[in-house]
Amino acid sequence: MDPQAFTTTVVGSMPKRPWLFAPATAVDGRRDHFAEAGAWSLTGEMLALAQDDVTRLAIHEQERAGIEIVSDGEQRRKNYVTHLTAAMGGFDYKNFETRTIRAGRRTVRVGRCVGPIEHRGPVLVEELRFAIAESARPVKVALPGPMTVVDSTADAYYHDEKAMAFAWAAAINKEARLLDALGPAVIQFDEPVFSRYPEKTAEWGIEALDRCVEGLRCTTAVHVCYGYPQAGTPRPIRDTYPTILAELDRSKVDQLALEFEGPALDPRHLTACKSKTVLFGCVFNSDDTAETAEHVARRLLAAAEVLGPQRIQAAPDCGLVMMSPRRAVEKLSIMVEGARLARTRI
């Protein structure tokens, strides 16, 4: 058994407890993510104490499942984008705008960019400090990437996607540098929309991503997926991996967190990843699927045939926030057991 092969990790989010957080409904009838993204059941000091407790629980659940690189489960965030954008200068989350996002998949109400994007001060520093203190294992933290922020908000100021993306990259890099000083194992930038817009990814998306990681000392990653599964909402799986993986391979990030299980993608796509470690999505983030440890092991070994086992980490396809708490932990446990089996077969 090679203990360095198939390191187990997560993409970021874990399910929230329904007694503490109630998600909102978007204008298209699905779960809202970008405007009025839900409500906490508590306020003030009671909310802060409850968020501490659910963060401890999310970390404990990952550790108990056997995850080797954990996150705080993003338990203090209503949404992975708005938690950061709302804390920056230049965004308005009082006067929303309805727009279509994700290449036509969703119609939602979003916040507006109404001025220059500015980093006003630490956003996640205390959250990361708390997680590092609560876990003896390496901790990763995720931040929204430039193209995803552009696609998740309404631009009423720059009137230029690339200009807005680079303004966000400069601002989020300041936050990333503050986080880097705390010693996280990984800082990850979430760019699910890379899979939707391969032409933009090649034209300016990679360059904006590289601006995000300037000056960072820790391991860096980018996450690309096809979006959360939601009942009644198709997940169009564009055959973009051959294009975007070649582009991502020339980026300055160290790791690529990629969805493979949900769309049943061929691991041979990884031939384009000549220089990166890959967080290989081997369990789908849905309550309605049931992978086995044997299946996970076979998929990991197939990926290792392309890149070698030391360059493959086992991860879910995406964050687990849309899942039930019980099923999310079951998925992680199955993934860990699959990674263990794969190690014995190298």
N, C-alpha and C positions, 0 to 999 in steps of 0.2 A: 504494500500500500504506500502510495506517495502522498504524504500529508500536505504537500504544496500544490497538488493538483486539485482543480475543481473547488476552489475556495467558495464558500457559500455567503451570499449577501442579499441585500434587498435593494429595491429601486428607491424607496423613500417612505411613502405613506403607509399607515396601518389604519384599520377601521376605527371610526370614532364611536363612543358609547352613546346610544340614543337618549339616555337620561341627561346627557350634558349638551348635545348638539343636535339640532333638527335642520336638515338641509331644506332649501327652498325649491320651488318649482319655476322653471324658466318659461318664457313665452311660448316655446314650442311644446310645452307639456312635460318635458323631461326634467331631470334634476339640474338645477341651476349651478353654475360654477363661477360666473364672472361678474355678476352685479350684486343683487341681494342674495348672497350665497348661503344663507342660512342664519340661524340664531342660536346663541348660547342660552341655556336655561338658568344660568347664574350670572351674577355681575360682581364687579369689584374684587375684594379680597377672597370671597368665596370662590369666584371663578378662577382666580390665580391658583388657589390651593387645589382645586379640582383638576386643573390642567397639569399641575405638578404630579398629581396622583396618576392620572391616565397616561402621562408620559412615562412614569416609572413602570406602569403596567405594560405599555407597548414595548418597552425595552426588555422587560422580563419575559414577555411572550416570545420575542425573537430569540433571546438567549436560551430559553427552555426548549425551543424547537431545534436549537443547535446552530443557529446562524452565527457566522464567524465575524462578519463586519456588519454592525447594526446601525440603525438610525433612531431618531426620537419619535418616529412614526408620524411626524408632522401634526402632532395632537393639538397644537396651539393655533393652527392655521384653519380658517374657514375654507381657504382655497390656495392651491400652490402658487398661483399667479398673483391674486389680489392681495395676499398677505404681504407681499413685497412692493407691488406697485402702489398700493394705498399709503405706504409709509414713505414713499419718495415724493419729492416736489414735482409738480407738473401734472398731477393726475386729479381728476374730479370724480368722486364716487357719490355725489349727491344728485347730479343731473345725468341720467343714463341715456344711452343711445342704443337703438336696436340695430343689429347688423348680423350678417351671415358670416360664419367663421368656418375654419377647417375645410376650405375648398368646397363649401356648400353643404356640409354635413349638418350643421346646427344653425338655428336662428335664435339669438339670445340678446338680452340687454347687457351692455358692457359699460364699464367706466370710460371716461374720455381723457385723452392727453390734451391739456389746454395751455401748457406752457413748457419751458425748458425742463427736461428731466434732470433732477438734482438729487444726489445722495445727501440727506439731511443729517444722518447719524446712524449709529448701529441699529440694526433691525433684528438679526438672529443671534447676536453675540451671546446674550444671556441664555438663550434657548440652547445653543450649542454647549456653552459652559456647563449648564445643568446636565445635559445628556452625557458629556464626558465624565462628569463626576459620578454619575449614577451607574455607569457600566465599566467593567474591567476590560471590555473588548474594544477593538478599534471602532470608531464612530464615523459615519459619513453624513454629509449634509447636502441638500439639493437646493438650487436656485433656478428661477425661470430664465430661460435663454432669450436672446433678443428677438428672433423671428417669432417665437411663440408669444411674447409680450405684444408685438406689433399685431399679431392675428387675434389677440384676445382683448384688445381695447379699440377705441375709436380715435383716430388721429385728427384732432381739430387744431393742431399747431404746426407740425412739421410739414404735413402734406407731401411726405416723401418717405416711403417705407424704409429705405436704406438709411436715410438720415436719422429717423427715429430709432432704428435698430442700433446704430452706433452710439447714439446718445444713451440708450439703455445699457449698452455694453460698458461704456465708461463708468456709469453710475454703479452698476452691479459689481464691477471689478473692485470698486472701493469697499463694498461690503465683503466681497470674497477675501480681500487682503486682511480685513479685520478678523474674519473667521480663520484664515490660515495661521494667524499668530497664535491661535489657541491649540494648534496641533491636531486637527482632524485627520483621519486616515485618507479621506477622499472628499473633494468638493466637486459636486456634479451639477451640470447645467441641463435643465430639461428642455428639449427641443422636439416634442412630438410632431410638430408641423413640418419638420424636415421631410417626413415621409409623404406629405401632401404636396409639397412644392419643390420638387427636385431641381427645377430650373433656377429658382431663387436661391436654393441652397448652394448651388455651384457659383452663381453670380456674385452673391455677397454674404450668404449665410455663414459659410465657413470662416470668412474673414472677420465677421462680427463675433463669432464664437471665439476665435483666437484672441480678440481684444479682451474678452471676458477673463481669460486665464493669464494675462500678462502679470509677471512678477510673483506668481504663486509658487510655493515650494512643495506643497503636498501633492499627492496624486490627484489628477483631474480626470473628469469623465463627462461624457455627454449621453443623455438618454433620448432614444428615438423609438416611437411606437406608433400604433394606428388609432389611439384614442380608447377611452374607457368603453367597455361594452355596456349598452343600455337597451332595454327591451323596446322594440319598435323602431330603433334607429340603426340603419345599416352601417356596417364598418367596411367601407370600400377599401380593399387591400390593393393599392396600386403596385405594380411590379417595378418599384423604384430602387430596391436594394442594390442592384448592379451599378446604378448611377451614384447614389448617395454614399454607399460604402467606399467606393473609390475616392470620392471627394473627402469623406471623413478621414480616410487614411492619411491625407496630406495635412490634416489639422494638427494643432499643437497639443490637443488633449491626449492623455495617456490611455484612456479606456473608453470603449463604446458599449453602452447598455442597450441591447437590441431585443425587440420582440421577435421570437421565432415560433413559440408554441401555438398561440391562438390561430394564426393564419397557416400553420403547418408549413413553414418555409424550409427550403432545403439548406442544410448547413453548408453546402458547397458554395453558397453565396459568400462565405467568409474568406474565400481565396482573395478577395479584394482587400482584406484587412492585413496587409503585409507587415505592419509595424505596431499594431495595437493589441492590448489585452481586451477580451470581449466578455462582458457580462451577458451570458447566453440565456435568453428567456426560455425556460423549460417547464414552467407551470403557468397556465392562463389565469388571469385575474378575474375569475368569474365563479360564482357559487354553483353554476350549472354544469361545470366540467369536473372530471374526476381522474386526474392522471394517477398512475401508479409509480412506485419507486423504480420498478423495472423499466418502465417507459422512460422515465427521466434519465436513468443510467444509459440507456441505449442512445438517447438524443445527445447527451454530453459526450459520449465516446465517439459519436459520428462527428461532432464539432471538433473534438480533439484530433481526429484524423486529418483535419485541415490545418489547424494552428498549433497542435500539441497541447497536452493537458495543462501545462503550467500557464498557458495564455487563455484558458477558458475558466471563467468563474460561473457558478450556478446562481441564477437569479430568477425572480418572477418576470413575466413579460412587462409589467408596469407596476405602479403603486397599487396597494390593496385596499384603498379607502372605500371603494364601492362594494366591497365584500362584507359578509357577516363576520363578526369577530371569530366565531368558532371555525368557520370554513377557512378563513385566512391563516389561522395557526395550523390547521390540518394541512393546507397546501405547503406551508413552509416546512413542516415536519416531513412530508413526502419528498420534498425537494432535497432536504438534507440527507435522508436515507438513500435517495437515488445517487447523490454525489458520493456517499460512502461506498455504495456498490460499484460505481464507476471506478473509484480509486483502486479497488481490489482487482480490477480487470485490465489495468494498464499493462 
